[in-house]
Amino acid sequence: MTGSNQFSNTFSLTDEIADIIRDRILKGEYKIGEKIKENQIATELRVSRTPIREAFKQLENEGLIDYIPNRGCFAKGFTKQDIEDIYAVRKALEVLSVEWAVNRITPEEISNLQDQSDLMEFYTTRKDGRKVLEINTDFHDIIYNATGSRFMAQVLRSYKEYIEQTRKVLFYESEYLEEIFAEHKAILDSIKERDVVKAKEAMARHLDGSKRRAQVVYKIKD
């Protein structure tokens, strides 16, 4: 994402600015601990400081920046350990979720998953990462809901923001879209077959793939 001042009407100015800063943090353009200068961003994007400050608050809530009084805002990003931890938790919980979902999912929910898969394929062919990201989130939410577990839903919600941050930067990389779609189709096919073993294996492969892609995008080495 560039420093263009051509903002779309789809998102508020604050959200657009937050997207730009978030993208730079997650791609390592702002190093961990680097100060993010409000006046520099205001000059570059040709905007006032008010929406920048609101964007900083949003990113602070997401855990991507630190605000230190009288000093300013500093990039946090994700460390290698953060990525390891996020994907370890995701894999454990989402493999369990799909196991429960296979046994509890309704025909209507399977139909909804199929609809999301079809949409994902459509936007994958058009290299529209933003739309694929939205559909991906809906796809996983259907599986979470299909577990029928309020406790699982609560646990997943508690770390969903971290999942979304890792997803956002990956789905902007169009080279991964076909791979991501194939992984979701494998999950769907195994759920439709109500094959617990295959579903768990497909979800595990997807999470392993997501972790590998995250390590590449974040320039993290084993």
N, C-alpha and C positions, 0 to 999 in steps of 0.2 A: 504494500500500500504506500502511496506517495504522499507528499505534503501538499497535494492540490487543495485549493480552497473551493472546489466545486462539490458542494455537499448535496446529497440526494434529499428528496422530500420524504423518503420512507422512514428515516430515523431522525430523532431530534439532533440538534447541533451537538449537545453534550454527548449523546451516544456515538455520533460520528467521530468526535475527538477522542473519546475513550477507545473506540475501535482502532484508531491510528496508533495511539500510545500502547495499547495492549499488544497489537501486532508487533511493534518494535521490541517490546520487552520479551515476548515469547520467542521471537526469532533472534534474540541476542544482540539486537542493534543498540539497545541500552544494556550495558553490562550490570550484573548484580552489584548493588551498592553505588551505582552511578547516579548522580543528581540529575533529575529531570527538571530543566529550567522553564519556568512558567513564561517568562518574557520571550525566550527563544521560540517557544511553540506559538505564542501569540503573534509574533512577527512572521514566522514561517507560514502559518495557516490564515493569517490576516483576520483574526477574530479577537474579541475582547477577552479579558482574563476571567470573566465570570463563568462562562461555560467550561473553561479549562479547569477552574477550581472544582466545579461540579464533577467533571470527568475524573479528577484526582480522587475525590471522595468515593466515587463509584469503584475505581480500581483499588483503593485502599480496602473497601469492603470485600472485594474479591481476593484480597491477599496478595496482590501483585505489586503494590508499592507500600513503602513505609513513610508516614508523615512524622517528621521530627520538628517540634515547635522551635521557631526562630532559626531553623536551618533549611527547611524545605522538604521536598519529596524525593525519595530515592527508590530506584528499581529493585524489586525483589526477584521476580521471575521464578523459575523452577530450578532447583539444584538437581544433580544426579540422584541424590537420596530421595528428594521429593518425587521424582518420576518413578523410582523403584517402589516407593511406598504407595503411591496412587494406584499403580497397576497391580501391585500385590493385593491390595484391598479390592479393587475392581474385579480381578479374576476370581478371587474367593467368593465374593458376594454374587457376581453375575452368573457364574457357573451354577451356584446353588439356586439362584432365581430361575434359570432356564429349566433346571431339574424339576422344581416345583411347578413351573408353568406348564410343562409337557403333560403333567398329570391332572392339571386343573383348568387348562385353557378351554374356552367355549368355542363353538363353531363360528360365532360372530367375531370373536377376537382373532381367530385364525384368518377370517376373511379380511379383517382390518390390517393384519400383518401383510397379507398378500397385496392389498391396495398400496401400502407403504412401499413394499418391495417394487411394485410396478412403477410407482412414481420415482423411486430412487434410480431405477434403470433408465427412465426417461431423462432425468436431469443429469445422470452420469454421462450419457451420450452427448449432452450439450455442455459438458464440463462446467456445470453450474454448482460450484462447491458450496455456496451459501444455502441453496435450496436442498442439496443433499444433506447438509448438516442439520437443517430443520427436520427433514424426514427421518434421518437417523435417530434423532432425539425421540421423535414420536414412536419409532419402531421399538426402541428399548423400553419406553414408558409402557407400551402395550404389554410387553413381557413382564415388567415389574407388577403391573396391575393384575395380570393373569395368575400371579402367585397366590392371590387371595389373602395375602398376609399384610395386615396393617403394620406390624412390627418391621417387616422387611422394607415396606414402603418408606417408613420413617427413617430407617438406617440409610437407605439409598438417597433420600432427600438431603440428609445431613452432609453428604460429601459430593452432592451433584454439582455444586459450583466448581469444584476442582476438576471434575470430569469435563464440564463444559469448556473450561479454559484450555485443556489439552486437546479437546476435539476441534475447537475453533481454528487453531493454527494448522492442524493436519488437513482439514477439509478445504483450506485455501490452496493446498498443494494439489493441483489437478492431476498430476501423474499418479496419485494414489487412488483416485476415485473408482476405477474399474476393479481394483483389488479389494477395496472396501465393499463395493456392491457384491462381489462374489462371496465374500465372507458372510454377509447378511443373508444372501440367498441360501447358503448352506445351512444356516441356523433355521431359516424358515422351513426348508425342505425337511429337516429332521423333526421339527415340531409338528408339521403336517403328518408325518409318518408316526408320530407319537413314540419316537425312539429316544429314550432318555440318554442312553450311552452316546449316540451320535450327536444329540443336541449339546451335551456337555462338552464333547470333543470339539464341535464346531464353535461353541462360544469360547472355549479356551484358545483355539487357534486364532480367533478374531482378536482376543485380548493380547495374545502374544504378538500378533501383527501390529496392533495399535501401539504397543510399547516399542517395538522395533522402529516403527515410523516416527514416533515421538523422539526417540534417541537421535535419529538422523536429522530431523527438523531442528531440534534444540542443540544439535552438534555435541551430543553427549556420547562419549566413548566408553566401552566396557573396560 
